[in-house]
Amino acid sequence: MIWCGYPHKLKNMSIRGLKKKQPKTFKVKIITVDAEMEFSCEMKWKGKDLFDLVCRALGLRETWFFGLQYTIKGMCTWLKMDKKVLDQEIPKEDPISFHFLAKFYPEKVEEELLQEITQHLFFLQVKKQILDEEIYCSPEATVLLASYAVQAKYGDYDPNFHEPGFLAHDELLPKRVLRQYQLTAEMWEEKITAWYAEHRGIARDEAEMNYLKIAQDLEMYGVNYFPIAQNKNHTDLLLGVDAKGIHIYSINNRFSPNKSFEWSAIRNISYSEKELTIKPLDKKAEVFKFFSSQLKVNKLILQLCIGNHDLFMRRRKVDSIEIQQMKAQAREEKARKKMENQRLAREKQLREEAERAKEELERRLFQLEDEARQANEALLRSQEAAELLAEKAQIAEEEAKLLAQNAAEAEQERQRLEITALKTKEEKRLMEQKMREAELIAVKLVKESDRRAKEAEHLKQDLHEAREAERKAKQKLLDITRLNYPHMVKYPQYSSTDTRDANFDKGSIKLDLKDIDLKRLSFEIERERLDYLEKSRKFEDRLKELKSEIHALKLEEKQSGLYSHWNEVLGSLDRSLGNTPSWMKTFETRDSLDTNLQRPFPAYSLNTTGSWPCTNKIQHTVPVEKSSFQANSLVANSVGTGTRKQIIKVQQHDSDVIYI
């Protein structure tokens, strides 16, 4: 029973021992600039235990720059390394929050910051201080620092990838700078991108280091400010602590200190409650005393002064073996990274060249495909063009046949036109011959007119001689009558019939001769006039026929294109007619001919009086054919008792036709 219960007792004892060995813990949340971490800490841990845990988690070896900061009663305080965490005045919360920040700043970042993680944490913290306006920076320097921050985040600038607006969600400039210049976000992005494009080839750690090298030259970089006073009643000064020493500023000017105490010139720093005393190394120099608002502020100032002074002295001593190893590792790491960066740069360059070659090949392939497509399209177009040309050739062949047929028809038409032209020439020749005949007829008519005019003149002369002879015969008859029959004056009156018979018997011998000659002459003139009228009508009919033939030829000439030639022919005919005598113009129209023929000749009278009484009236009239001509006939009248009177009228027309 005892043996059996012994193991049970041992088991209970082991459980109790395990319970006693398990330490009590509390939770802690560590907030870095870009991350958050939670740890479980033992109740007995000091501040250094928690700090080392965080540094191990971050892989940080340069631990002397950093600390754990917390806020209590509105005042920022650093966790003490030599005291327990829970024994310090920390906020009562679960988990307890601490900020892992840089507590001390290096004088020269490029020489003192050895690890990349240390450099990155400083870069993030200084960037946040600039954006939160804890460190003043000019607008120009702000844009340059922003370009390095973009280079560290995005790498080399690529216009194809980094399109406009890619910085819209990044906070790169202080709000003070944005308010100072009335520029749009696009304008600021354009300015930053202009600097960013010039940083091509810079690695991330190099860009962050360039950022810190620019920032360490700012007046407010690495300075912790505390309000102080030279007496207990007023707060009119600022005390600044940094890596180089202690500085006194006016309340409105944090850039230029009124007085500075370098660490090498300070012999001692002490405080008593709210009073803080700075004793220079030179004993003859004046001791500087000032007052702070709280005792905690003096403790914090003293803590920062001790830490910065220790770092100041360490920089001027020979590096420890750990520091030497870290620097050697840093140099090796930098050389390795440099080689790696060079290799990456070469690979990047080769990749870019390969990409460019690939793009060139793709472009060439696309070009070849395009050329092949164009060649195929050209081939298809050529085939279509060949088919179209074949169709056109067939159409052209058909057109050629049609043209040959049309040419044959045109040749036939040409031959017909040549025949027609020959006929036209023959007709023209005949017309010219007819015109010459007409001109000859016109010449003959002119000659005939002249001859008739001469004959009319001779007839006028003969008529005048006849009248003169008649007058002499009358006079002689009267003389003979007076001489032979003087008793007739006193002769008894006989009947009129006997007287006229006697007188007629006596003078009938001579008068009959005259009457017979006149009648013969008038008949000959009338016959010749009628012959002339007949010839005139025939000539007029011939002219009408010529005009109708010319008119028909005109119509044919219009159709055959020889109208202008016939106009010349008709013009020459008109000119030839225009040169004819005035009597030819009367035959141009019927009306003008009738009008001209109706004009009378000058009238001449012939009176013959017998010497014997005669009671018979004798009237001789020469009949005239009814026509368009109007002429006076030959009239012989005997009027009175015992007297015989004969009247002969001769009228001449403009056409020189004489009729009695």
C-alpha positions in Angstrom: 0.0 0.0 0.0 2.8 2.4 0.9 4.7 1.5 -2.3 1.7 2.0 -4.4 0.9 5.3 -2.9 4.4 6.6 -3.3 4.3 7.2 -7.0 1.1 9.1 -6.5 2.7 11.4 -4.1 5.7 11.9 -6.4 3.3 12.9 -9.2 1.5 15.4 -7.0 4.9 16.9 -5.9 6.1 17.2 -9.5 2.9 19.1 -10.6 3.3 21.5 -7.6 7.0 22.0 -8.6 6.1 22.8 -12.2 3.5 25.3 -11.0 6.1 27.0 -8.8 8.7 27.1 -11.6 6.4 28.8 -14.2 7.1 32.6 -13.9 4.4 35.2 -14.1 4.4 37.3 -17.3 2.8 40.4 -18.7 2.2 41.4 -22.2 4.1 44.2 -24.0 3.4 45.8 -27.4 6.4 47.3 -29.1 5.7 49.9 -31.8 8.4 50.7 -34.3 8.2 53.3 -37.1 6.9 50.8 -39.6 5.8 47.7 -37.5 4.3 46.5 -34.3 5.3 43.5 -32.1 4.0 41.8 -29.0 6.1 40.0 -26.4 5.4 38.2 -23.1 7.7 39.5 -20.4 8.5 38.1 -16.9 7.5 40.1 -14.0 11.1 40.4 -12.8 12.5 41.6 -16.1 14.4 44.8 -16.1 14.2 47.4 -18.8 17.4 46.0 -20.4 15.9 42.5 -20.7 12.9 43.8 -22.7 15.2 46.1 -24.8 17.5 43.2 -25.6 14.5 41.0 -26.6 13.3 43.7 -29.0 16.8 44.2 -30.5 17.2 40.5 -31.0 13.8 40.3 -32.7 14.9 43.2 -35.0 18.4 41.9 -35.6 19.8 45.1 -34.3 23.4 45.3 -32.9 23.9 49.0 -32.7 21.7 49.2 -29.6 23.3 52.3 -28.1 21.3 54.7 -30.3 17.8 53.4 -29.4 15.5 53.2 -26.4 12.0 52.3 -25.4 9.8 55.4 -25.0 6.4 55.6 -23.3 4.0 58.5 -22.4 2.8 59.1 -18.9 0.8 62.1 -17.8 1.4 63.8 -21.2 5.2 63.6 -20.9 7.4 61.4 -23.0 9.8 59.3 -20.9 12.5 56.7 -21.7 12.4 53.3 -20.0 15.4 52.8 -17.6 17.6 49.9 -18.4 18.7 49.1 -14.8 15.3 49.0 -13.2 12.5 46.5 -13.4 9.9 47.3 -15.9 7.0 47.0 -13.6 8.7 49.0 -10.9 8.9 52.1 -13.2 6.1 54.6 -13.6 4.6 53.0 -16.7 1.0 53.2 -18.0 -1.4 50.6 -16.4 -2.7 49.0 -19.6 -2.7 45.6 -21.1 -0.6 45.2 -23.2 1.8 47.9 -22.1 2.8 50.0 -25.2 6.3 51.1 -25.8 7.8 52.9 -28.8 11.1 51.7 -30.1 12.8 54.9 -31.3 16.3 56.4 -31.7 17.2 58.1 -28.4 20.6 59.4 -29.5 21.7 60.6 -32.9 25.1 60.2 -34.6 27.3 63.1 -35.6 28.1 61.6 -39.0 25.5 59.1 -40.2 27.7 57.7 -42.9 30.5 56.7 -40.5 28.5 55.7 -37.4 25.5 53.8 -38.8 27.0 50.4 -39.7 24.0 48.1 -40.0 21.3 48.5 -42.7 18.6 48.0 -40.2 19.9 50.8 -38.1 20.1 53.1 -41.1 16.6 52.1 -42.1 15.1 52.8 -38.7 16.9 56.2 -38.5 15.6 57.0 -42.0 12.0 56.3 -41.1 12.2 58.2 -37.9 13.8 61.3 -39.4 11.4 61.2 -42.3 8.5 61.1 -39.8 9.9 64.0 -37.8 10.2 66.1 -41.0 6.7 65.4 -42.1 5.4 66.1 -38.6 7.3 69.4 -38.7 9.4 68.5 -35.6 12.4 69.2 -37.9 12.2 72.3 -40.0 13.2 71.9 -43.7 13.0 74.3 -46.6 10.6 73.6 -49.4 13.4 72.9 -51.9 15.2 70.5 -49.6 11.8 68.9 -48.8 11.2 68.1 -52.5 14.8 66.6 -52.8 14.3 64.5 -49.7 10.9 63.3 -51.0 12.6 62.2 -54.3 15.1 60.1 -52.3 12.3 58.6 -50.3 10.5 57.7 -53.5 13.7 56.1 -54.9 14.0 54.1 -51.7 10.4 52.9 -51.9 9.9 52.3 -55.6 13.3 51.8 -57.1 14.3 53.2 -60.4 11.9 55.4 -62.3 10.1 53.7 -65.2 7.8 56.0 -67.1 5.8 53.1 -68.4 5.1 51.8 -64.9 5.1 55.0 -62.8 2.3 56.7 -64.5 1.0 60.2 -63.4 -0.8 59.8 -60.1 1.3 57.0 -58.6 2.3 59.2 -55.7 -1.2 60.3 -54.8 -1.4 58.1 -51.7 2.1 58.8 -50.4 2.8 61.4 -47.8 6.0 63.1 -48.9 5.8 66.8 -48.1 5.0 68.6 -44.8 1.6 70.3 -44.6 3.3 73.6 -44.0 5.0 73.4 -47.4 1.7 72.4 -49.1 0.0 75.4 -47.5 2.8 77.8 -48.3 2.6 77.2 -52.1 -0.7 77.1 -53.9 0.2 74.2 -56.1 -1.9 71.2 -57.0 -1.0 67.6 -56.1 -0.2 67.0 -59.8 2.3 69.9 -59.8 4.1 68.7 -56.7 4.2 65.2 -58.1 5.7 66.6 -61.3 8.4 68.4 -59.3 9.3 65.3 -57.2 9.3 63.0 -60.3 11.7 65.4 -62.0 14.3 64.8 -59.2 13.3 61.1 -58.8 14.1 60.4 -62.5 17.7 61.6 -61.8 18.3 59.0 -59.1 18.3 56.1 -61.5 20.7 53.3 -60.4 20.7 54.2 -56.7 19.9 51.3 -54.3 17.5 51.5 -51.4 20.1 51.7 -48.6 22.1 54.3 -50.6 19.0 56.4 -51.2 18.2 56.2 -47.4 21.8 57.2 -46.6 21.6 60.2 -49.0 18.4 61.2 -47.3 20.1 61.1 -43.8 23.1 62.9 -45.0 20.9 65.8 -46.2 18.8 65.7 -43.0 21.8 65.8 -40.6 22.7 69.2 -41.8 19.4 70.7 -40.8 19.5 72.9 -37.7 16.8 70.9 -35.7 18.2 67.5 -36.5 18.7 65.3 -33.4 17.9 68.0 -30.9 15.6 67.4 -27.9 14.1 70.7 -26.7 13.0 71.4 -23.1 11.5 74.7 -21.8 13.6 76.3 -19.1 13.8 79.7 -17.3 16.6 81.7 -15.7 14.4 82.3 -12.7 11.5 80.3 -11.1 8.7 82.5 -12.3 9.1 82.8 -16.1 9.8 80.3 -18.9 11.5 82.2 -21.7 14.2 79.9 -22.9 14.7 76.5 -24.6 17.4 74.0 -23.7 18.5 71.7 -26.5 20.5 68.5 -26.1 22.1 66.8 -29.2 25.2 64.8 -30.1 27.5 67.8 -30.0 26.5 69.4 -26.7 24.0 71.6 -24.9 22.5 74.7 -26.5 20.4 77.6 -25.2 17.7 79.0 -27.6 15.2 81.8 -27.3 11.6 80.7 -27.2 10.9 81.9 -30.7 14.1 80.8 -32.4 15.0 77.1 -32.5 17.5 77.4 -35.3 20.3 79.6 -33.9 21.3 79.0 -30.3 22.1 82.0 -28.1 24.7 80.0 -26.2 26.3 76.5 -26.6 28.2 74.2 -24.4 30.1 71.4 -26.2 30.6 68.1 -24.4 34.3 68.6 -24.4 33.9 71.9 -22.6 31.6 70.7 -19.8 33.1 69.5 -16.5 29.9 68.6 -14.6 26.1 68.6 -14.8 23.9 68.4 -11.7 20.4 69.1 -10.6 18.7 69.9 -7.3 15.0 69.5 -7.5 14.0 72.0 -10.3 17.4 73.6 -10.6 20.0 72.4 -13.1 23.6 73.5 -13.1 26.2 73.3 -15.9 29.8 73.7 -14.9 32.2 74.4 -17.7 35.6 72.7 -17.8 37.3 76.1 -17.4 37.0 77.0 -13.7 37.2 80.7 -14.5 34.1 80.5 -16.7 30.7 81.3 -15.3 28.5 78.5 -14.1 25.1 78.3 -15.9 22.1 77.7 -13.8 18.5 77.4 -14.9 15.1 76.1 -13.7 12.7 73.6 -15.2 9.0 73.1 -14.7 9.3 69.6 -13.1 11.8 67.4 -11.4 11.1 64.7 -13.9 12.3 67.1 -16.7 15.6 67.6 -15.0 16.0 63.9 -14.6 15.3 63.4 -18.3 17.7 66.2 -19.3 20.4 64.6 -17.2 19.7 61.2 -18.7 20.0 62.5 -22.3 23.1 64.5 -21.4 24.8 61.4 -19.9 24.0 59.2 -23.0 25.1 61.8 -25.5 28.3 62.5 -23.6 29.1 58.8 -23.4 28.6 58.5 -27.2 30.7 61.6 -27.7 33.6 60.2 -25.7 33.2 56.7 -27.4 33.6 58.3 -30.8 36.9 59.8 -29.8 38.3 56.6 -28.3 39.7 53.5 -30.0 36.9 51.3 -31.2 36.2 48.2 -29.1 36.7 44.8 -30.6 32.9 44.5 -31.1 32.8 47.8 -32.9 35.7 46.9 -35.0 34.1 43.6 -35.9 30.9 45.4 -36.7 32.7 47.9 -38.9 34.6 45.1 -40.7 31.3 43.2 -41.2 29.8 46.5 -42.4 32.6 47.0 -44.8 32.3 43.5 -46.1 28.6 43.8 -46.3 28.9 47.1 -48.2 31.5 45.5 -50.6 29.3 42.5 -51.0 26.3 44.7 -51.6 28.3 46.8 -53.9 29.3 43.7 -55.9 25.8 42.4 -55.7 24.5 45.8 -56.9 27.0 45.8 -59.7 26.0 42.3 -60.6 22.4 43.2 -60.3 23.1 46.3 -62.4 24.8 44.2 -65.0 22.0 41.7 -64.9 19.5 44.5 -65.1 21.4 46.0 -67.9 21.6 42.6 -69.7 17.9 42.1 -68.9 17.0 45.5 -70.3 19.1 44.8 -73.3 17.5 41.4 -73.6 14.1 43.0 -73.2 15.0 45.6 -75.8 16.3 42.9 -78.1 13.1 40.9 -77.4 11.0 44.0 -78.1 13.1 44.6 -81.2 12.6 41.0 -82.2 8.9 41.2 -81.4 8.7 44.5 -83.3 10.6 42.9 -86.2 8.4 39.8 -86.0 5.3 42.0 -86.0 6.8 43.9 -88.8 7.5 40.7 -90.7 4.0 39.5 -90.0 2.7 42.8 -91.1 4.8 42.6 -94.3 3.6 39.0 -94.8 0.0 40.1 -94.3 0.5 43.0 -96.7 2.2 40.6 -99.1 -0.7 38.2 -98.9 -3.1 41.1 -99.3 -1.0 42.4 -102.3 -1.0 38.8 -103.7 -4.8 38.7 -103.4 -5.0 42.2 -104.9 -2.7 41.1 -107.7 -4.9 38.0 -108.3 -8.0 40.2 -108.3 -6.2 42.7 -110.5 -5.1 39.8 -112.8 -8.7 38.6 -113.0 -9.8 42.2 -113.5 -7.2 42.7 -116.2 -8.3 39.5 -117.9 -11.8 40.7 -117.9 -10.6 44.1 -119.1 -8.6 42.3 -121.8 -11.6 40.4 -122.9 -13.7 43.6 -122.9 -10.9 45.3 -124.7 -10.8 42.5 -127.3 -14.5 42.8 -127.7 -14.2 46.6 -127.9 -11.4 46.1 -130.5 -13.7 43.9 -132.6 -16.4 46.5 -132.2 -13.9 49.3 -133.1 -12.8 47.3 -136.1 -16.4 46.9 -137.1 -16.9 50.6 -136.5 -13.7 51.3 -138.4 -15.0 49.3 -141.3 -18.3 51.2 -141.1 -16.4 54.4 -140.8 -14.3 53.4 -143.9 -17.5 52.7 -145.8 -18.9 56.0 -144.6 -15.7 57.7 -145.6 -15.9 56.2 -149.0 -19.6 57.2 -149.2 -18.6 60.7 -148.1 -15.8 60.8 -150.7 -18.4 59.7 -153.3 -20.7 62.4 -151.9 -17.9 64.9 -152.0 -17.2 64.0 -155.6 -20.8 64.4 -156.3 -20.8 67.6 -154.4 -17.8 68.7 -156.4 -19.6 67.7 -159.6 -22.7 69.6 -158.5 -20.5 72.5 -157.6 -18.9 72.4 -161.0 -22.4 72.2 -162.6 -23.5 75.1 -160.4 -20.5 77.1 -161.3 -21.2 76.3 -164.9 -24.8 77.4 -164.5 -23.6 80.5 -162.8 -21.3 81.3 -165.7 -24.2 80.6 -168.0 -26.4 83.0 -165.9 -23.6 85.6 -166.1 -23.4 85.1 -169.9 -27.2 85.5 -170.1 -27.0 88.6 -168.0 -24.3 90.0 -170.2 -26.4 89.2 -173.3 -29.4 90.9 -171.6 -27.2 93.9 -170.9 -26.1 94.0 -174.5 -29.7 93.5 -175.7 -30.7 96.3 -173.3 -28.1 98.6 -174.8 -29.1 97.6 -178.3 -32.7 98.3 -177.5 -31.8 101.6 -175.9 -30.0 102.6 -179.0 -33.0 101.4 -181.1 -35.3 103.4 -178.9 -33.1 106.4 -179.4 -33.2 106.0 -183.2 -37.0 105.5 -183.0 -37.2 108.7 -181.0 -35.1 110.5 -183.6 -37.3 109.0 -186.4 -40.4 109.9 -184.6 -39.1 113.5 -184.2 -38.3 113.6 -187.9 -41.7 112.2 -188.7 -43.4 114.8 -186.6 -41.3 117.5 -188.3 -42.3 116.1 -191.7 -45.9 116.0 -190.7 -45.7 119.6 -189.6 -44.2 120.6 -192.9 -46.7 118.6 -194.8 -49.6 120.3 -192.9 -48.1 123.6 -193.6 -47.6 122.8 -197.2 -51.1 121.5 -197.4 -52.5 124.7 -196.0 -50.4 126.7 -198.4 -51.6 124.7 -201.4 -55.2 124.9 -200.2 -55.0 128.7 -199.9 -53.4 129.0 -203.3 -55.6 126.6 -205.2 -58.9 127.3 -203.5 -59.1 130.8 -202.4 -62.9 130.9 -203.1 -63.5 128.4 -200.3 -63.4 131.2 -197.9 -66.5 132.7 -199.5 -67.8 129.4 -200.8 -71.4 128.7 -200.0 -72.0 126.4 -197.2 -72.4 122.8 -198.1 -73.4 120.0 -196.1 -70.9 118.8 -193.7 -70.8 115.4 -195.3 -69.9 116.7 -198.8 -67.2 118.9 -197.4 -65.6 116.3 -195.4 -65.7 113.9 -198.4 -64.1 116.4 -200.7 -61.4 117.3 -198.2 -60.7 113.7 -197.6 -60.5 112.8 -201.2 -58.0 115.6 -201.8 -55.6 114.7 -199.0 -56.1 111.0 -198.8 -53.2 110.3 -201.0 -50.5 111.8 -198.8 -52.1 110.8 -195.5 -52.5 107.2 -196.4 -48.8 107.0 -196.9 -48.1 108.4 -193.5 -50.6 106.1 -191.8 -49.3 103.0 -193.4 -45.7 103.8 -192.2 -46.8 104.5 -188.7 -48.9 101.4 -188.4 -46.0 99.3 -189.7 -43.6 100.9 -187.3 -46.0 100.4 -184.3 -46.6 96.8 -185.2 -42.9 96.1 -185.4 -42.3 97.8 -182.0 -45.1 95.9 -180.4 -43.8 92.6 -181.8 -40.3 93.2 -180.6 -41.7 94.3 -177.1 -43.7 91.1 -176.8 -40.6 89.0 -177.8 -38.5 90.9 -175.2 -41.2 90.2 -172.5 -41.2 86.5 -173.4 -37.5 86.4 -173.1 -37.6 88.2 -169.8 -40.2 85.7 -168.4 -38.0 82.8 -169.6 -35.0 84.4 -167.9 -36.9 85.0 -164.7 -38.1 81.4 -164.7 -34.5 80.3 -165.2 -33.3 82.4 -162.3 -36.0 80.9 -160.1 -34.9 77.4 -161.0 -31.3 78.3 -160.2 -32.4 79.7 -156.8 -34.3 76.6 -156.0 -31.4 74.4 -157.0 -29.0 76.6 -154.9 -31.4 76.3 -151.9 -31.5 72.5 -152.2 -27.7 72.4 -152.4 -27.6 74.6 -149.3 -29.6 72.0 -147.4 -27.3 69.3 -148.6 -24.3 71.4 -147.8 -25.5 71.9 -144.2 -25.7 68.2 -143.7 -22.4 67.4 -145.3 -20.5 70.3 -143.6 -20.0 72.3 -146.7 -22.3 75.1 -145.8 -19.6 77.7 -145.5 -18.3 76.9 -149.0 -21.8 77.5 -150.5 -22.1 80.7 -148.6 -18.9 81.8 -150.4 -20.5 80.6 -153.8 -23.7 82.5 -153.1 -21.7 85.5 -152.0 -19.8 85.5 -155.2 -23.1 85.1 -157.1 -24.6 88.0 -155.2 -21.5 90.1 -156.0 -21.8 89.2 -159.6 -25.5 90.1 -159.6 -24.6 93.3 -157.7 -22.3 94.3 -160.5 -25.0 93.8 -163.2 -26.9 96.7 -164.7 -29.8 98.2 -163.0 -32.3 96.5 -165.3 -31.1 93.0 -164.1 -32.0 93.8 -160.5 -35.6 94.0 -161.6 -35.7 90.2 -162.2 -34.8 89.3 -158.6 -38.4 89.2 -157.5 -41.8 89.3 -159.3 -43.0 92.3 -157.4 -40.0 94.4 -158.0 -40.1 93.5 -161.7 -43.7 94.5 -162.0 -43.1 97.7 -160.1 -40.2 98.7 -162.4 -42.1 97.9 -165.6 -45.1 100.0 -164.5 -43.0 103.2 -164.6 -44.0 105.1 -167.8 -41.9 106.4 -170.6 -41.9 110.1 -171.3 -44.9 110.9 -173.5 -44.7 112.6 -176.9 -47.7 113.9 -178.9 -48.2 114.0 -182.7 -51.1 116.0 -184.1 -52.0 116.1 -187.8 -54.8 118.3 -189.1 -56.3 117.8 -192.5 -57.1 120.7 -194.8 -60.4 119.4 -195.8 -63.5 119.1 -193.9 -64.3 115.7 -192.7 -67.2 114.6 -190.6 -66.1 111.0 -189.8 -64.4 110.1 -186.6 -61.5 107.6 -187.0 -60.0 106.0 -183.9 -57.1 103.6 -184.3 -56.1 101.6 -181.2 -53.2 99.2 -181.0 -54.2 96.2 -178.8 -51.9 95.5 -175.9 -51.7 92.1 -174.2 -53.0 92.0 -170.6 -50.1 91.6 -168.3 -48.4 93.2 -165.4 -47.2 95.9 -167.6 -49.4 99.1 -167.9 -48.9 101.0 -171.2 -50.8 103.7 -173.2 -52.0 102.6 -176.6 -51.7 104.5 -179.8 -54.8 106.6 -180.3 -55.8 108.6 -183.5 -58.8 110.9 -183.2 -60.4 113.2 -185.6 -62.3 116.0 -184.0 -64.2 118.9 -185.5 -65.7 119.6 -188.9 -63.6 119.6 -191.9 -60.4 119.0 -189.8 -58.6 115.7 -189.2 -56.5 115.4 -186.0 -54.2 112.5 -185.1 -52.5 112.0 -181.7 -49.6 109.6 -181.2 -48.2 108.9 -177.7 -45.0 107.2 -177.0 -44.1 106.1 -173.4 -40.7 104.7 -172.4 -40.1 102.3 -169.3 -37.1 102.2 -167.1 -36.2 98.8 -168.7 -35.9 100.6 -172.0 -38.9 98.8 -173.5 -40.6 101.1 -175.9 -44.3 100.7 -176.6 -46.7 103.0 -178.5 
